[in-house]
Every structure is written in C-alpha cells, then in structure tokens.
Amino acid sequence: MSFIDKVSHPRSAGGKPKPLAKPTGFIPTPRTLSPNSTPQGESF
C-alpha cells in the first residue's frame, strides 16, 4: 500500500488520483485504497 500511496499521493493533492499515477494503467480509486480493494487494485 506504500507504493500506491507514494505514487498517487502527489497526484491526489486535488483529492482525486489520476490514472497516470499507475504505470500499469489502472485507475487508483478510493475503493482500491481501502481494505475492500478489488482484484484490479491488487493487480499491481
């Protein structure tokens, strides 16, 4: 979770993480950051 936090943190300054924050091309949404993350959120 520290990896996605470091990458999406600077971009989520506005409160909304951008898809560009992930090299895999997946959109880091609040759902993926929560314990109930979907398989897509843990695909990295």
Secondary structure, 3 states (H helix, E strand, C coil): CHHHHHHHHHHHHHCCCCHHHCCCCCCCCHHHHCCCCCCCCCCC
